[in-house]
Amino acid sequence: MENSTPNHIEDSNKTAPPVETNYEAHKQNPGPAPTVNEPDNKGAGQAMKWIIPIVVLILLVIWFVFFRNNVTK
């Protein structure tokens, strides 16, 4: 690794720039992009509580039908 001075030094006393709304006007020093707030009312947990038991049941049936008498000596 090289020993070099960083180009960017964060100043804790300086306030952050406001959220960017006009990028073309501030190309040299843009502010942070606005966040996207999406509702999370249909999460994956609702689907997983049905998918996991069904997959386990299918795997048990497959094991019972095909592999229960598979005895190696």
Secondary structure, DSSP 8 states (H G I E B T S, - for coil): ------S----TTS------S-TGGGSSS-----------SS-HHHHHHHHHHHHHHHHHHHIIIIITT----
